[in-house]
Amino acid sequence: MSKALLPLETQDLCFEVDGKQIIDHIDLRVSNNDITVILGPNGAGKSVLLRLLHGLLEPNTGHVRWGGLGVDENLRKRQALVFQRPVMMRRSVADNIRFVLSLRDFSDRQERLEKALDLAGLKAQAKQPAPRLSGGEQQRLAIAQAMVLDPEVLILDEPSSNLDPGATMAIERLIETARGEGKKIILVTHDLGQAKRIGDEIIFMHHGRIIEQGSGNSFFNNPKTPEARAYLDGALLL
């Protein structure tokens, strides 16, 4: 992948709702092409930050830059955001993929359809209604749909929330495949085991602010702030 969309930078990023500060003056720089994991207690602002980075929300103040570019429709097409609870159309698995592919001018749609089914491990369920898939299967489908659009950046909001260990590992294999294709990956998770397994870089948030940022090894083995230590000990509440 071209690193044209890196570094990711935010400056004085703020977002509030009804006078409540959700994102509080965040200055962020991400320059590596590895997996960046965002951690923090419930209500820390993690999912809101993802939406600001992708341009689904407009900040009250500050800005987001990807490779020096502001977030607009053209830049969003170079990214993909997968939500915690993907929305499946009341059509077959294959038709859900066809719909996503129809949004772009691809000449090899059939090949991309086959690739998505293969990535998701859902070839046998291609004709099955997508809403009838299990939660893990739906999440794999959503990630595979995103990947066949060839995004340079893949943003994932709690991709394995409420999934059993087997389904979680299947999601992580997909994420590793995306990394192998050179995609920059940013994901939010509450699963500390998952963050340890796949997080090259950790961003830790609390009260809408970034409290720590560093390598996964550094964060888990030598957290630098009392908040991070309390979080890892299960003692930090928002």
NUKOLKE-588084 format. One record per residue (C-alpha): residue number from 1; residue in one letter; y, z negated, x. Coordinates in nm, 3 decimals. Each point is the difference from the previous one (the first is absolute). Example, Ala and Ser with C-alpha at 12.3 -4.5 7.8 and 13.67 -1.06 7.14 Angstrom:
# NUKOLKE-588084
{pt 1, A, {-0.450, -0.780, 1.230}};
{pt 2, S, {0.344, 0.066, 0.137}};
# end
This chain:
# NUKOLKE-588084
{pt 1, M, {0.000, 0.000, 0.000}};
{pt 2, S, {0.355, 0.064, 0.104}};
{pt 3, K, {0.189, -0.325, 0.057}};
{pt 4, A, {0.308, 0.155, -0.160}};
{pt 5, L, {0.017, -0.276, -0.263}};
{pt 6, L, {0.002, -0.280, 0.256}};
{pt 7, P, {0.162, -0.230, 0.070}};
{pt 8, L, {0.035, -0.161, -0.339}};
{pt 9, E, {0.322, -0.197, -0.001}};
{pt 10, T, {0.183, -0.210, -0.256}};
{pt 11, Q, {0.341, -0.154, 0.045}};
{pt 12, D, {0.142, -0.287, -0.205}};
{pt 13, L, {-0.240, 0.089, -0.283}};
{pt 14, C, {0.058, -0.202, -0.316}};
{pt 15, F, {-0.137, 0.021, -0.351}};
{pt 16, E, {0.070, -0.235, -0.287}};
{pt 17, V, {-0.093, -0.029, -0.366}};
{pt 18, D, {0.221, -0.194, -0.244}};
{pt 19, G, {0.177, -0.165, 0.289}};
{pt 20, K, {-0.323, -0.105, 0.173}};
{pt 21, Q, {-0.037, 0.125, 0.356}};
{pt 22, I, {-0.347, 0.155, 0.036}};
{pt 23, I, {0.058, 0.170, 0.335}};
{pt 24, D, {0.246, -0.190, 0.217}};
{pt 25, H, {0.179, 0.191, 0.279}};
{pt 26, I, {-0.307, 0.152, 0.165}};
{pt 27, D, {0.040, 0.175, 0.335}};
{pt 28, L, {-0.331, 0.164, 0.084}};
{pt 29, R, {-0.125, 0.245, 0.260}};
{pt 30, V, {-0.353, 0.143, 0.009}};
{pt 31, S, {-0.057, 0.253, 0.275}};
{pt 32, N, {-0.377, 0.004, 0.056}};
{pt 33, N, {-0.244, 0.231, -0.173}};
{pt 34, D, {-0.260, -0.270, -0.063}};
{pt 35, I, {-0.079, -0.204, -0.311}};
{pt 36, T, {0.282, -0.232, -0.104}};
{pt 37, V, {-0.102, -0.282, -0.233}};
{pt 38, I, {0.256, -0.197, -0.202}};
{pt 39, L, {-0.101, -0.357, -0.079}};
{pt 40, G, {0.166, -0.285, -0.186}};
{pt 41, P, {-0.043, -0.232, -0.298}};
{pt 42, N, {0.035, 0.118, -0.359}};
{pt 43, G, {0.359, 0.082, -0.082}};
{pt 44, A, {0.102, 0.058, 0.362}};
{pt 45, G, {0.124, 0.351, -0.085}};
{pt 46, K, {-0.279, 0.202, 0.160}};
{pt 47, S, {-0.061, 0.250, -0.281}};
{pt 48, V, {0.372, 0.041, -0.062}};
{pt 49, L, {0.048, 0.080, 0.369}};
{pt 50, L, {-0.266, 0.273, -0.022}};
{pt 51, R, {0.182, 0.156, -0.295}};
{pt 52, L, {0.329, -0.009, 0.186}};
{pt 53, L, {-0.160, 0.163, 0.305}};
{pt 54, H, {-0.141, 0.277, -0.219}};
{pt 55, G, {0.320, 0.046, -0.197}};
{pt 56, L, {-0.130, -0.108, -0.340}};
{pt 57, L, {0.268, -0.267, -0.003}};
{pt 58, E, {0.360, 0.026, 0.115}};
{pt 59, P, {0.127, -0.289, 0.216}};
{pt 60, N, {0.311, -0.186, -0.104}};
{pt 61, T, {0.120, 0.018, 0.357}};
{pt 62, G, {-0.132, 0.140, 0.327}};
{pt 63, H, {-0.212, 0.304, 0.062}};
{pt 64, V, {-0.347, 0.129, 0.092}};
{pt 65, R, {-0.049, 0.268, 0.266}};
{pt 66, W, {-0.320, 0.181, 0.092}};
{pt 67, G, {0.042, 0.181, 0.330}};
{pt 68, G, {0.373, -0.016, -0.058}};
{pt 69, L, {-0.031, 0.153, -0.348}};
{pt 70, G, {0.103, -0.166, -0.322}};
{pt 71, V, {-0.249, -0.024, -0.284}};
{pt 72, D, {0.022, 0.293, -0.241}};
{pt 73, E, {-0.243, 0.214, -0.199}};
{pt 74, N, {-0.093, 0.217, 0.299}};
{pt 75, L, {-0.077, -0.302, 0.215}};
{pt 76, R, {-0.206, -0.164, -0.275}};
{pt 77, K, {-0.220, 0.311, -0.005}};
{pt 78, R, {-0.091, -0.079, 0.359}};
{pt 79, Q, {-0.125, -0.342, -0.109}};
{pt 80, A, {-0.243, -0.138, -0.256}};
{pt 81, L, {0.012, -0.337, -0.173}};
{pt 82, V, {-0.316, -0.142, -0.160}};
{pt 83, F, {0.052, -0.287, -0.242}};
{pt 84, Q, {-0.211, -0.311, -0.041}};
{pt 85, R, {-0.121, 0.122, -0.339}};
{pt 86, P, {-0.019, 0.380, 0.011}};
{pt 87, V, {0.060, 0.183, -0.325}};
{pt 88, M, {-0.285, 0.234, -0.093}};
{pt 89, M, {0.047, 0.278, -0.251}};
{pt 90, R, {-0.253, 0.020, -0.283}};
{pt 91, R, {-0.169, 0.293, 0.167}};
{pt 92, S, {-0.288, 0.047, 0.239}};
{pt 93, V, {0.015, -0.115, 0.360}};
{pt 94, A, {0.028, 0.363, 0.112}};
{pt 95, D, {0.278, 0.074, -0.249}};
{pt 96, N, {0.199, -0.299, 0.123}};
{pt 97, I, {-0.015, 0.149, 0.349}};
{pt 98, R, {0.083, 0.349, -0.127}};
{pt 99, F, {0.310, -0.134, -0.172}};
{pt 100, V, {0.130, -0.156, 0.322}};
{pt 101, L, {-0.070, 0.320, 0.194}};
{pt 102, S, {0.186, 0.203, -0.264}};
{pt 103, L, {0.320, -0.180, 0.099}};
{pt 104, R, {0.001, 0.182, 0.334}};
{pt 105, D, {-0.022, 0.366, 0.095}};
{pt 106, F, {-0.343, -0.008, 0.164}};
{pt 107, S, {-0.205, 0.316, 0.036}};
{pt 108, D, {-0.319, -0.196, 0.082}};
{pt 109, R, {-0.015, -0.229, -0.302}};
{pt 110, Q, {-0.376, 0.027, -0.045}};
{pt 111, E, {-0.060, -0.100, 0.361}};
{pt 112, R, {0.239, -0.292, -0.038}};
{pt 113, L, {-0.173, -0.103, -0.323}};
{pt 114, E, {-0.336, -0.010, 0.179}};
{pt 115, K, {0.154, -0.193, 0.287}};
{pt 116, A, {0.148, -0.261, -0.236}};
{pt 117, L, {-0.331, -0.047, -0.181}};
{pt 118, D, {-0.175, -0.038, 0.334}};
{pt 119, L, {0.260, -0.246, 0.133}};
{pt 120, A, {-0.025, -0.211, -0.314}};
{pt 121, G, {-0.380, 0.018, -0.003}};
{pt 122, L, {0.016, 0.124, -0.359}};
{pt 123, K, {-0.169, 0.341, 0.006}};
{pt 124, A, {-0.268, -0.122, -0.240}};
{pt 125, Q, {0.268, -0.128, -0.240}};
{pt 126, A, {0.221, 0.311, 0.011}};
{pt 127, K, {-0.045, 0.068, -0.372}};
{pt 128, Q, {0.015, -0.363, -0.109}};
{pt 129, P, {0.318, -0.125, -0.173}};
{pt 130, A, {0.209, -0.164, 0.271}};
{pt 131, P, {0.097, -0.305, -0.214}};
{pt 132, R, {-0.370, -0.091, -0.017}};
{pt 133, L, {-0.026, -0.041, 0.376}};
{pt 134, S, {-0.021, -0.348, 0.146}};
{pt 135, G, {0.314, -0.153, 0.149}};
{pt 136, G, {-0.114, 0.078, 0.353}};
{pt 137, E, {-0.088, 0.360, -0.090}};
{pt 138, Q, {0.339, 0.052, -0.165}};
{pt 139, Q, {0.176, -0.131, 0.309}};
{pt 140, R, {-0.205, 0.226, 0.228}};
{pt 141, L, {0.086, 0.293, -0.224}};
{pt 142, A, {0.371, -0.084, 0.009}};
{pt 143, I, {0.002, -0.024, 0.381}};
{pt 144, A, {-0.200, 0.321, 0.039}};
{pt 145, Q, {0.240, 0.178, -0.236}};
{pt 146, A, {0.288, -0.112, 0.217}};
{pt 147, M, {-0.168, 0.102, 0.322}};
{pt 148, V, {-0.080, 0.358, -0.102}};
{pt 149, L, {0.372, 0.060, -0.048}};
{pt 150, D, {0.028, -0.043, 0.379}};
{pt 151, P, {0.272, -0.268, 0.002}};
{pt 152, E, {0.136, -0.106, 0.335}};
{pt 153, V, {0.035, -0.356, -0.132}};
{pt 154, L, {-0.247, -0.181, -0.227}};
{pt 155, I, {0.140, -0.310, -0.173}};
{pt 156, L, {-0.250, -0.230, -0.173}};
{pt 157, D, {0.079, -0.294, -0.225}};
{pt 158, E, {-0.293, -0.245, 0.004}};
{pt 159, P, {-0.264, 0.275, 0.008}};
{pt 160, S, {-0.296, -0.237, -0.028}};
{pt 161, S, {0.138, -0.269, -0.231}};
{pt 162, N, {-0.274, -0.165, -0.211}};
{pt 163, L, {-0.275, 0.217, 0.152}};
{pt 164, D, {-0.332, -0.130, 0.128}};
{pt 165, P, {-0.079, 0.015, 0.374}};
{pt 166, G, {-0.192, 0.328, -0.025}};
{pt 167, A, {0.280, 0.176, -0.187}};
{pt 168, T, {0.254, -0.147, 0.243}};
{pt 169, M, {-0.188, 0.138, 0.299}};
{pt 170, A, {-0.014, 0.344, -0.166}};
{pt 171, I, {0.379, -0.010, -0.038}};
{pt 172, E, {0.040, -0.101, 0.363}};
{pt 173, R, {-0.218, 0.291, 0.112}};
{pt 174, L, {0.234, 0.232, -0.188}};
{pt 175, I, {0.299, -0.161, 0.170}};
{pt 176, E, {-0.163, 0.046, 0.339}};
{pt 177, T, {-0.063, 0.365, -0.087}};
{pt 178, A, {0.368, 0.041, -0.082}};
{pt 179, R, {0.091, -0.162, 0.332}};
{pt 180, G, {-0.237, 0.242, 0.174}};
{pt 181, E, {0.189, 0.288, -0.159}};
{pt 182, G, {0.319, -0.129, 0.162}};
{pt 183, K, {0.166, -0.138, -0.312}};
{pt 184, K, {0.237, -0.293, 0.031}};
{pt 185, I, {-0.133, -0.274, -0.227}};
{pt 186, I, {0.197, -0.289, -0.148}};
{pt 187, L, {-0.180, -0.234, -0.235}};
{pt 188, V, {0.049, -0.328, -0.180}};
{pt 189, T, {-0.296, -0.232, -0.030}};
{pt 190, H, {-0.075, -0.365, -0.078}};
{pt 191, D, {-0.338, 0.029, 0.172}};
{pt 192, L, {0.041, -0.162, 0.342}};
{pt 193, G, {-0.344, 0.120, 0.106}};
{pt 194, Q, {0.102, 0.357, -0.078}};
{pt 195, A, {0.329, -0.043, 0.187}};
{pt 196, K, {-0.192, -0.124, 0.305}};
{pt 197, R, {-0.246, 0.289, -0.015}};
{pt 198, I, {0.242, 0.289, -0.033}};
{pt 199, G, {0.352, -0.128, 0.070}};
{pt 200, D, {0.135, 0.127, 0.332}};
{pt 201, E, {0.344, -0.132, -0.091}};
{pt 202, I, {0.082, -0.287, -0.235}};
{pt 203, I, {0.326, -0.048, -0.191}};
{pt 204, F, {0.022, -0.344, -0.159}};
{pt 205, M, {0.242, -0.053, -0.290}};
{pt 206, H, {0.128, -0.314, -0.171}};
{pt 207, H, {0.281, -0.036, -0.255}};
{pt 208, G, {0.085, 0.370, 0.027}};
{pt 209, R, {0.046, -0.011, 0.375}};
{pt 210, I, {-0.206, 0.111, 0.297}};
{pt 211, I, {-0.092, -0.317, 0.186}};
{pt 212, E, {-0.231, 0.148, 0.263}};
{pt 213, Q, {-0.099, 0.343, 0.127}};
{pt 214, G, {-0.247, 0.068, 0.277}};
{pt 215, S, {-0.353, 0.101, 0.090}};
{pt 216, G, {-0.291, -0.116, -0.208}};
{pt 217, N, {-0.148, -0.194, 0.291}};
{pt 218, S, {0.328, -0.179, 0.066}};
{pt 219, F, {0.057, -0.089, -0.364}};
{pt 220, F, {-0.345, -0.140, -0.068}};
{pt 221, N, {-0.054, -0.170, 0.337}};
{pt 222, N, {0.352, -0.122, 0.071}};
{pt 223, P, {0.231, 0.004, -0.302}};
{pt 224, K, {0.355, -0.070, 0.110}};
{pt 225, T, {0.152, -0.158, -0.310}};
{pt 226, P, {-0.087, -0.307, -0.209}};
{pt 227, E, {-0.011, 0.221, -0.312}};
{pt 228, A, {-0.260, 0.234, 0.151}};
{pt 229, R, {-0.211, -0.292, 0.123}};
{pt 230, A, {0.014, -0.161, -0.345}};
{pt 231, Y, {-0.093, 0.331, -0.165}};
{pt 232, L, {-0.303, 0.046, 0.223}};
{pt 233, D, {-0.102, -0.359, -0.076}};
{pt 234, G, {0.026, 0.066, -0.374}};
{pt 235, A, {0.284, -0.248, -0.037}};
{pt 236, L, {0.298, 0.228, -0.063}};
{pt 237, L, {0.121, 0.042, -0.357}};
{pt 238, L, {0.309, 0.201, -0.098}};
# end
